[in-house]
Amino acid sequence: VRWMMYWIVFALFMATETFTDLLISWFPFYYEVKMAFVLWLLSPYTRGASLLYRRFVHPTLARKEKDIDTFLVRTRERGYETMLHFGKRGLNLAATAAVQAATKSQGALAGRLRSFSMQDLRCIPDEG
């Protein structure tokens, strides 16, 4: 549980830090403070990640739990519908490609057989 809290808080920190890094990285000792913050999150003595998780992250997730569950259900349904749509489309494309390949190969085969038969007719000596 401690590691779960750490990784959730660390992921949120990294997501926000990606944007704020551009704005405040010019402050003196910014990188040192950032490193100290990550060590504070990680340390088993300070339990910084656990403190932040219990005070901020968990209450926010608890308040938004129904919205998150609704979003996940809706996303799962859309994903299933999308997979069906692309699956059907892929099968249709594969069937079309197979029919076109069969048609082209039959034409090429017939043309090749026709050319061989014409050549064979020319090779037959005239008896006249």
Chimera marker file (.cmm) of the C-alpha trace (Angstrom):
<marker_set name="trace">
<marker id="1" x="0.000" y="0.000" z="0.000" r="1" g="1" b="0" radius="0.5"/>
<marker id="2" x="2.874" y="2.340" z="0.775" r="1" g="1" b="0" radius="0.5"/>
<marker id="3" x="4.380" y="1.811" z="-2.674" r="1" g="1" b="0" radius="0.5"/>
<marker id="4" x="1.019" y="2.263" z="-4.353" r="1" g="1" b="0" radius="0.5"/>
<marker id="5" x="0.621" y="5.619" z="-2.593" r="1" g="1" b="0" radius="0.5"/>
<marker id="6" x="4.148" y="6.612" z="-3.579" r="1" g="1" b="0" radius="0.5"/>
<marker id="7" x="3.738" y="5.759" z="-7.260" r="1" g="1" b="0" radius="0.5"/>
<marker id="8" x="0.373" y="7.496" z="-7.527" r="1" g="1" b="0" radius="0.5"/>
<marker id="9" x="1.688" y="10.678" z="-5.903" r="1" g="1" b="0" radius="0.5"/>
<marker id="10" x="4.909" y="10.485" z="-7.921" r="1" g="1" b="0" radius="0.5"/>
<marker id="11" x="2.958" y="10.071" z="-11.179" r="1" g="1" b="0" radius="0.5"/>
<marker id="12" x="0.818" y="13.090" z="-10.350" r="1" g="1" b="0" radius="0.5"/>
<marker id="13" x="3.949" y="15.046" z="-9.477" r="1" g="1" b="0" radius="0.5"/>
<marker id="14" x="5.619" y="14.101" z="-12.765" r="1" g="1" b="0" radius="0.5"/>
<marker id="15" x="2.504" y="14.988" z="-14.763" r="1" g="1" b="0" radius="0.5"/>
<marker id="16" x="2.280" y="18.453" z="-13.217" r="1" g="1" b="0" radius="0.5"/>
<marker id="17" x="6.034" y="18.932" z="-13.238" r="1" g="1" b="0" radius="0.5"/>
<marker id="18" x="6.111" y="18.432" z="-16.997" r="1" g="1" b="0" radius="0.5"/>
<marker id="19" x="4.173" y="21.658" z="-17.468" r="1" g="1" b="0" radius="0.5"/>
<marker id="20" x="5.415" y="23.683" z="-14.510" r="1" g="1" b="0" radius="0.5"/>
<marker id="21" x="9.044" y="22.834" z="-15.226" r="1" g="1" b="0" radius="0.5"/>
<marker id="22" x="8.995" y="25.224" z="-18.171" r="1" g="1" b="0" radius="0.5"/>
<marker id="23" x="7.755" y="28.085" z="-16.009" r="1" g="1" b="0" radius="0.5"/>
<marker id="24" x="9.722" y="27.760" z="-12.789" r="1" g="1" b="0" radius="0.5"/>
<marker id="25" x="12.913" y="25.907" z="-13.716" r="1" g="1" b="0" radius="0.5"/>
<marker id="26" x="14.832" y="29.174" z="-13.764" r="1" g="1" b="0" radius="0.5"/>
<marker id="27" x="14.404" y="29.666" z="-9.979" r="1" g="1" b="0" radius="0.5"/>
<marker id="28" x="17.613" y="29.212" z="-8.006" r="1" g="1" b="0" radius="0.5"/>
<marker id="29" x="17.990" y="25.761" z="-6.474" r="1" g="1" b="0" radius="0.5"/>
<marker id="30" x="14.928" y="24.515" z="-8.362" r="1" g="1" b="0" radius="0.5"/>
<marker id="31" x="16.440" y="21.133" z="-9.200" r="1" g="1" b="0" radius="0.5"/>
<marker id="32" x="17.799" y="20.676" z="-5.698" r="1" g="1" b="0" radius="0.5"/>
<marker id="33" x="14.365" y="21.392" z="-4.196" r="1" g="1" b="0" radius="0.5"/>
<marker id="34" x="12.763" y="19.014" z="-6.662" r="1" g="1" b="0" radius="0.5"/>
<marker id="35" x="15.206" y="16.264" z="-5.736" r="1" g="1" b="0" radius="0.5"/>
<marker id="36" x="14.648" y="16.893" z="-2.024" r="1" g="1" b="0" radius="0.5"/>
<marker id="37" x="10.869" y="16.693" z="-2.593" r="1" g="1" b="0" radius="0.5"/>
<marker id="38" x="11.188" y="13.327" z="-4.329" r="1" g="1" b="0" radius="0.5"/>
<marker id="39" x="13.393" y="12.052" z="-1.499" r="1" g="1" b="0" radius="0.5"/>
<marker id="40" x="10.806" y="13.336" z="1.008" r="1" g="1" b="0" radius="0.5"/>
<marker id="41" x="8.097" y="11.421" z="-0.895" r="1" g="1" b="0" radius="0.5"/>
<marker id="42" x="10.193" y="8.271" z="-0.926" r="1" g="1" b="0" radius="0.5"/>
<marker id="43" x="11.556" y="8.291" z="2.603" r="1" g="1" b="0" radius="0.5"/>
<marker id="44" x="10.032" y="5.753" z="5.013" r="1" g="1" b="0" radius="0.5"/>
<marker id="45" x="10.787" y="8.133" z="7.899" r="1" g="1" b="0" radius="0.5"/>
<marker id="46" x="8.874" y="11.142" z="6.567" r="1" g="1" b="0" radius="0.5"/>
<marker id="47" x="6.197" y="9.159" z="4.691" r="1" g="1" b="0" radius="0.5"/>
<marker id="48" x="5.606" y="12.136" z="2.439" r="1" g="1" b="0" radius="0.5"/>
<marker id="49" x="3.790" y="10.211" z="-0.270" r="1" g="1" b="0" radius="0.5"/>
<marker id="50" x="1.458" y="8.630" z="2.282" r="1" g="1" b="0" radius="0.5"/>
<marker id="51" x="0.723" y="12.028" z="3.814" r="1" g="1" b="0" radius="0.5"/>
<marker id="52" x="-0.058" y="13.662" z="0.475" r="1" g="1" b="0" radius="0.5"/>
<marker id="53" x="-2.084" y="10.684" z="-0.701" r="1" g="1" b="0" radius="0.5"/>
<marker id="54" x="-4.266" y="10.548" z="2.414" r="1" g="1" b="0" radius="0.5"/>
<marker id="55" x="-4.723" y="14.291" z="2.648" r="1" g="1" b="0" radius="0.5"/>
<marker id="56" x="-5.313" y="15.215" z="-1.034" r="1" g="1" b="0" radius="0.5"/>
<marker id="57" x="-5.462" y="12.345" z="-3.509" r="1" g="1" b="0" radius="0.5"/>
<marker id="58" x="-7.736" y="9.903" z="-1.698" r="1" g="1" b="0" radius="0.5"/>
<marker id="59" x="-10.432" y="12.473" z="-0.795" r="1" g="1" b="0" radius="0.5"/>
<marker id="60" x="-10.470" y="13.740" z="-4.378" r="1" g="1" b="0" radius="0.5"/>
<marker id="61" x="-10.774" y="10.210" z="-5.760" r="1" g="1" b="0" radius="0.5"/>
<marker id="62" x="-13.506" y="9.366" z="-3.235" r="1" g="1" b="0" radius="0.5"/>
<marker id="63" x="-15.513" y="12.461" z="-4.244" r="1" g="1" b="0" radius="0.5"/>
<marker id="64" x="-15.167" y="11.668" z="-7.956" r="1" g="1" b="0" radius="0.5"/>
<marker id="65" x="-15.631" y="7.887" z="-7.651" r="1" g="1" b="0" radius="0.5"/>
<marker id="66" x="-19.023" y="7.726" z="-9.412" r="1" g="1" b="0" radius="0.5"/>
<marker id="67" x="-17.819" y="9.952" z="-12.245" r="1" g="1" b="0" radius="0.5"/>
<marker id="68" x="-14.708" y="7.819" z="-12.679" r="1" g="1" b="0" radius="0.5"/>
<marker id="69" x="-16.738" y="4.579" z="-12.680" r="1" g="1" b="0" radius="0.5"/>
<marker id="70" x="-19.183" y="6.019" z="-15.235" r="1" g="1" b="0" radius="0.5"/>
<marker id="71" x="-16.290" y="7.137" z="-17.408" r="1" g="1" b="0" radius="0.5"/>
<marker id="72" x="-14.652" y="3.697" z="-17.226" r="1" g="1" b="0" radius="0.5"/>
<marker id="73" x="-17.890" y="1.895" z="-18.147" r="1" g="1" b="0" radius="0.5"/>
<marker id="74" x="-18.495" y="4.279" z="-21.052" r="1" g="1" b="0" radius="0.5"/>
<marker id="75" x="-14.899" y="3.887" z="-22.230" r="1" g="1" b="0" radius="0.5"/>
<marker id="76" x="-15.112" y="0.091" z="-22.061" r="1" g="1" b="0" radius="0.5"/>
<marker id="77" x="-18.326" y="0.117" z="-24.132" r="1" g="1" b="0" radius="0.5"/>
<marker id="78" x="-16.809" y="2.484" z="-26.693" r="1" g="1" b="0" radius="0.5"/>
<marker id="79" x="-13.688" y="0.343" z="-26.865" r="1" g="1" b="0" radius="0.5"/>
<marker id="80" x="-15.773" y="-2.767" z="-27.484" r="1" g="1" b="0" radius="0.5"/>
<marker id="81" x="-17.799" y="-1.005" z="-30.192" r="1" g="1" b="0" radius="0.5"/>
<marker id="82" x="-14.635" y="0.337" z="-31.787" r="1" g="1" b="0" radius="0.5"/>
<marker id="83" x="-13.026" y="-3.105" z="-31.819" r="1" g="1" b="0" radius="0.5"/>
<marker id="84" x="-16.132" y="-4.572" z="-33.454" r="1" g="1" b="0" radius="0.5"/>
<marker id="85" x="-16.197" y="-1.783" z="-36.027" r="1" g="1" b="0" radius="0.5"/>
<marker id="86" x="-12.522" y="-2.157" z="-36.928" r="1" g="1" b="0" radius="0.5"/>
<marker id="87" x="-12.786" y="-5.953" z="-36.831" r="1" g="1" b="0" radius="0.5"/>
<marker id="88" x="-15.643" y="-5.938" z="-39.320" r="1" g="1" b="0" radius="0.5"/>
<marker id="89" x="-13.871" y="-3.380" z="-41.460" r="1" g="1" b="0" radius="0.5"/>
<marker id="90" x="-10.665" y="-5.427" z="-41.403" r="1" g="1" b="0" radius="0.5"/>
<marker id="91" x="-12.509" y="-8.595" z="-42.362" r="1" g="1" b="0" radius="0.5"/>
<marker id="92" x="-14.236" y="-6.756" z="-45.215" r="1" g="1" b="0" radius="0.5"/>
<marker id="93" x="-10.892" y="-5.421" z="-46.460" r="1" g="1" b="0" radius="0.5"/>
<marker id="94" x="-9.316" y="-8.865" z="-46.211" r="1" g="1" b="0" radius="0.5"/>
<marker id="95" x="-12.216" y="-10.471" z="-48.070" r="1" g="1" b="0" radius="0.5"/>
<marker id="96" x="-12.074" y="-7.806" z="-50.787" r="1" g="1" b="0" radius="0.5"/>
<marker id="97" x="-8.314" y="-8.242" z="-51.147" r="1" g="1" b="0" radius="0.5"/>
<marker id="98" x="-8.703" y="-12.021" z="-51.347" r="1" g="1" b="0" radius="0.5"/>
<marker id="99" x="-11.379" y="-11.750" z="-54.041" r="1" g="1" b="0" radius="0.5"/>
<marker id="100" x="-9.290" y="-9.251" z="-56.027" r="1" g="1" b="0" radius="0.5"/>
<marker id="101" x="-6.198" y="-11.422" z="-55.736" r="1" g="1" b="0" radius="0.5"/>
<marker id="102" x="-8.143" y="-14.486" z="-56.845" r="1" g="1" b="0" radius="0.5"/>
<marker id="103" x="-9.617" y="-12.596" z="-59.785" r="1" g="1" b="0" radius="0.5"/>
<marker id="104" x="-6.234" y="-11.236" z="-60.862" r="1" g="1" b="0" radius="0.5"/>
<marker id="105" x="-4.538" y="-14.589" z="-60.465" r="1" g="1" b="0" radius="0.5"/>
<marker id="106" x="-7.242" y="-16.330" z="-62.514" r="1" g="1" b="0" radius="0.5"/>
<marker id="107" x="-6.821" y="-13.748" z="-65.280" r="1" g="1" b="0" radius="0.5"/>
<marker id="108" x="-3.050" y="-14.095" z="-65.208" r="1" g="1" b="0" radius="0.5"/>
<marker id="109" x="-3.316" y="-17.883" z="-65.166" r="1" g="1" b="0" radius="0.5"/>
<marker id="110" x="-5.779" y="-17.866" z="-68.047" r="1" g="1" b="0" radius="0.5"/>
<marker id="111" x="-3.543" y="-15.484" z="-70.008" r="1" g="1" b="0" radius="0.5"/>
<marker id="112" x="-0.511" y="-17.653" z="-69.377" r="1" g="1" b="0" radius="0.5"/>
<marker id="113" x="-2.363" y="-20.814" z="-70.377" r="1" g="1" b="0" radius="0.5"/>
<marker id="114" x="-3.685" y="-19.042" z="-73.457" r="1" g="1" b="0" radius="0.5"/>
<marker id="115" x="-0.163" y="-17.977" z="-74.463" r="1" g="1" b="0" radius="0.5"/>
<marker id="116" x="1.164" y="-21.492" z="-73.969" r="1" g="1" b="0" radius="0.5"/>
<marker id="117" x="-1.612" y="-22.987" z="-76.046" r="1" g="1" b="0" radius="0.5"/>
<marker id="118" x="-1.023" y="-20.466" z="-78.873" r="1" g="1" b="0" radius="0.5"/>
<marker id="119" x="2.680" y="-21.286" z="-78.798" r="1" g="1" b="0" radius="0.5"/>
<marker id="120" x="1.887" y="-24.990" z="-78.862" r="1" g="1" b="0" radius="0.5"/>
<marker id="121" x="-0.338" y="-24.498" z="-81.913" r="1" g="1" b="0" radius="0.5"/>
<marker id="122" x="2.435" y="-22.708" z="-83.769" r="1" g="1" b="0" radius="0.5"/>
<marker id="123" x="4.918" y="-25.485" z="-83.025" r="1" g="1" b="0" radius="0.5"/>
<marker id="124" x="2.760" y="-28.135" z="-84.687" r="1" g="1" b="0" radius="0.5"/>
<marker id="125" x="4.223" y="-28.886" z="-88.134" r="1" g="1" b="0" radius="0.5"/>
<marker id="126" x="1.946" y="-28.257" z="-91.108" r="1" g="1" b="0" radius="0.5"/>
<marker id="127" x="0.972" y="-31.340" z="-93.006" r="1" g="1" b="0" radius="0.5"/>
<marker id="128" x="-0.021" y="-29.598" z="-96.137" r="1" g="1" b="0" radius="0.5"/>
<link id1="1" id2="2" r="1" g="1" b="0" radius="0.2"/>
<link id1="2" id2="3" r="1" g="1" b="0" radius="0.2"/>
<link id1="3" id2="4" r="1" g="1" b="0" radius="0.2"/>
<link id1="4" id2="5" r="1" g="1" b="0" radius="0.2"/>
<link id1="5" id2="6" r="1" g="1" b="0" radius="0.2"/>
<link id1="6" id2="7" r="1" g="1" b="0" radius="0.2"/>
<link id1="7" id2="8" r="1" g="1" b="0" radius="0.2"/>
<link id1="8" id2="9" r="1" g="1" b="0" radius="0.2"/>
<link id1="9" id2="10" r="1" g="1" b="0" radius="0.2"/>
<link id1="10" id2="11" r="1" g="1" b="0" radius="0.2"/>
<link id1="11" id2="12" r="1" g="1" b="0" radius="0.2"/>
<link id1="12" id2="13" r="1" g="1" b="0" radius="0.2"/>
<link id1="13" id2="14" r="1" g="1" b="0" radius="0.2"/>
<link id1="14" id2="15" r="1" g="1" b="0" radius="0.2"/>
<link id1="15" id2="16" r="1" g="1" b="0" radius="0.2"/>
<link id1="16" id2="17" r="1" g="1" b="0" radius="0.2"/>
<link id1="17" id2="18" r="1" g="1" b="0" radius="0.2"/>
<link id1="18" id2="19" r="1" g="1" b="0" radius="0.2"/>
<link id1="19" id2="20" r="1" g="1" b="0" radius="0.2"/>
<link id1="20" id2="21" r="1" g="1" b="0" radius="0.2"/>
<link id1="21" id2="22" r="1" g="1" b="0" radius="0.2"/>
<link id1="22" id2="23" r="1" g="1" b="0" radius="0.2"/>
<link id1="23" id2="24" r="1" g="1" b="0" radius="0.2"/>
<link id1="24" id2="25" r="1" g="1" b="0" radius="0.2"/>
<link id1="25" id2="26" r="1" g="1" b="0" radius="0.2"/>
<link id1="26" id2="27" r="1" g="1" b="0" radius="0.2"/>
<link id1="27" id2="28" r="1" g="1" b="0" radius="0.2"/>
<link id1="28" id2="29" r="1" g="1" b="0" radius="0.2"/>
<link id1="29" id2="30" r="1" g="1" b="0" radius="0.2"/>
<link id1="30" id2="31" r="1" g="1" b="0" radius="0.2"/>
<link id1="31" id2="32" r="1" g="1" b="0" radius="0.2"/>
<link id1="32" id2="33" r="1" g="1" b="0" radius="0.2"/>
<link id1="33" id2="34" r="1" g="1" b="0" radius="0.2"/>
<link id1="34" id2="35" r="1" g="1" b="0" radius="0.2"/>
<link id1="35" id2="36" r="1" g="1" b="0" radius="0.2"/>
<link id1="36" id2="37" r="1" g="1" b="0" radius="0.2"/>
<link id1="37" id2="38" r="1" g="1" b="0" radius="0.2"/>
<link id1="38" id2="39" r="1" g="1" b="0" radius="0.2"/>
<link id1="39" id2="40" r="1" g="1" b="0" radius="0.2"/>
<link id1="40" id2="41" r="1" g="1" b="0" radius="0.2"/>
<link id1="41" id2="42" r="1" g="1" b="0" radius="0.2"/>
<link id1="42" id2="43" r="1" g="1" b="0" radius="0.2"/>
<link id1="43" id2="44" r="1" g="1" b="0" radius="0.2"/>
<link id1="44" id2="45" r="1" g="1" b="0" radius="0.2"/>
<link id1="45" id2="46" r="1" g="1" b="0" radius="0.2"/>
<link id1="46" id2="47" r="1" g="1" b="0" radius="0.2"/>
<link id1="47" id2="48" r="1" g="1" b="0" radius="0.2"/>
<link id1="48" id2="49" r="1" g="1" b="0" radius="0.2"/>
<link id1="49" id2="50" r="1" g="1" b="0" radius="0.2"/>
<link id1="50" id2="51" r="1" g="1" b="0" radius="0.2"/>
<link id1="51" id2="52" r="1" g="1" b="0" radius="0.2"/>
<link id1="52" id2="53" r="1" g="1" b="0" radius="0.2"/>
<link id1="53" id2="54" r="1" g="1" b="0" radius="0.2"/>
<link id1="54" id2="55" r="1" g="1" b="0" radius="0.2"/>
<link id1="55" id2="56" r="1" g="1" b="0" radius="0.2"/>
<link id1="56" id2="57" r="1" g="1" b="0" radius="0.2"/>
<link id1="57" id2="58" r="1" g="1" b="0" radius="0.2"/>
<link id1="58" id2="59" r="1" g="1" b="0" radius="0.2"/>
<link id1="59" id2="60" r="1" g="1" b="0" radius="0.2"/>
<link id1="60" id2="61" r="1" g="1" b="0" radius="0.2"/>
<link id1="61" id2="62" r="1" g="1" b="0" radius="0.2"/>
<link id1="62" id2="63" r="1" g="1" b="0" radius="0.2"/>
<link id1="63" id2="64" r="1" g="1" b="0" radius="0.2"/>
<link id1="64" id2="65" r="1" g="1" b="0" radius="0.2"/>
<link id1="65" id2="66" r="1" g="1" b="0" radius="0.2"/>
<link id1="66" id2="67" r="1" g="1" b="0" radius="0.2"/>
<link id1="67" id2="68" r="1" g="1" b="0" radius="0.2"/>
<link id1="68" id2="69" r="1" g="1" b="0" radius="0.2"/>
<link id1="69" id2="70" r="1" g="1" b="0" radius="0.2"/>
<link id1="70" id2="71" r="1" g="1" b="0" radius="0.2"/>
<link id1="71" id2="72" r="1" g="1" b="0" radius="0.2"/>
<link id1="72" id2="73" r="1" g="1" b="0" radius="0.2"/>
<link id1="73" id2="74" r="1" g="1" b="0" radius="0.2"/>
<link id1="74" id2="75" r="1" g="1" b="0" radius="0.2"/>
<link id1="75" id2="76" r="1" g="1" b="0" radius="0.2"/>
<link id1="76" id2="77" r="1" g="1" b="0" radius="0.2"/>
<link id1="77" id2="78" r="1" g="1" b="0" radius="0.2"/>
<link id1="78" id2="79" r="1" g="1" b="0" radius="0.2"/>
<link id1="79" id2="80" r="1" g="1" b="0" radius="0.2"/>
<link id1="80" id2="81" r="1" g="1" b="0" radius="0.2"/>
<link id1="81" id2="82" r="1" g="1" b="0" radius="0.2"/>
<link id1="82" id2="83" r="1" g="1" b="0" radius="0.2"/>
<link id1="83" id2="84" r="1" g="1" b="0" radius="0.2"/>
<link id1="84" id2="85" r="1" g="1" b="0" radius="0.2"/>
<link id1="85" id2="86" r="1" g="1" b="0" radius="0.2"/>
<link id1="86" id2="87" r="1" g="1" b="0" radius="0.2"/>
<link id1="87" id2="88" r="1" g="1" b="0" radius="0.2"/>
<link id1="88" id2="89" r="1" g="1" b="0" radius="0.2"/>
<link id1="89" id2="90" r="1" g="1" b="0" radius="0.2"/>
<link id1="90" id2="91" r="1" g="1" b="0" radius="0.2"/>
<link id1="91" id2="92" r="1" g="1" b="0" radius="0.2"/>
<link id1="92" id2="93" r="1" g="1" b="0" radius="0.2"/>
<link id1="93" id2="94" r="1" g="1" b="0" radius="0.2"/>
<link id1="94" id2="95" r="1" g="1" b="0" radius="0.2"/>
<link id1="95" id2="96" r="1" g="1" b="0" radius="0.2"/>
<link id1="96" id2="97" r="1" g="1" b="0" radius="0.2"/>
<link id1="97" id2="98" r="1" g="1" b="0" radius="0.2"/>
<link id1="98" id2="99" r="1" g="1" b="0" radius="0.2"/>
<link id1="99" id2="100" r="1" g="1" b="0" radius="0.2"/>
<link id1="100" id2="101" r="1" g="1" b="0" radius="0.2"/>
<link id1="101" id2="102" r="1" g="1" b="0" radius="0.2"/>
<link id1="102" id2="103" r="1" g="1" b="0" radius="0.2"/>
<link id1="103" id2="104" r="1" g="1" b="0" radius="0.2"/>
<link id1="104" id2="105" r="1" g="1" b="0" radius="0.2"/>
<link id1="105" id2="106" r="1" g="1" b="0" radius="0.2"/>
<link id1="106" id2="107" r="1" g="1" b="0" radius="0.2"/>
<link id1="107" id2="108" r="1" g="1" b="0" radius="0.2"/>
<link id1="108" id2="109" r="1" g="1" b="0" radius="0.2"/>
<link id1="109" id2="110" r="1" g="1" b="0" radius="0.2"/>
<link id1="110" id2="111" r="1" g="1" b="0" radius="0.2"/>
<link id1="111" id2="112" r="1" g="1" b="0" radius="0.2"/>
<link id1="112" id2="113" r="1" g="1" b="0" radius="0.2"/>
<link id1="113" id2="114" r="1" g="1" b="0" radius="0.2"/>
<link id1="114" id2="115" r="1" g="1" b="0" radius="0.2"/>
<link id1="115" id2="116" r="1" g="1" b="0" radius="0.2"/>
<link id1="116" id2="117" r="1" g="1" b="0" radius="0.2"/>
<link id1="117" id2="118" r="1" g="1" b="0" radius="0.2"/>
<link id1="118" id2="119" r="1" g="1" b="0" radius="0.2"/>
<link id1="119" id2="120" r="1" g="1" b="0" radius="0.2"/>
<link id1="120" id2="121" r="1" g="1" b="0" radius="0.2"/>
<link id1="121" id2="122" r="1" g="1" b="0" radius="0.2"/>
<link id1="122" id2="123" r="1" g="1" b="0" radius="0.2"/>
<link id1="123" id2="124" r="1" g="1" b="0" radius="0.2"/>
<link id1="124" id2="125" r="1" g="1" b="0" radius="0.2"/>
<link id1="125" id2="126" r="1" g="1" b="0" radius="0.2"/>
<link id1="126" id2="127" r="1" g="1" b="0" radius="0.2"/>
<link id1="127" id2="128" r="1" g="1" b="0" radius="0.2"/>
</marker_set>
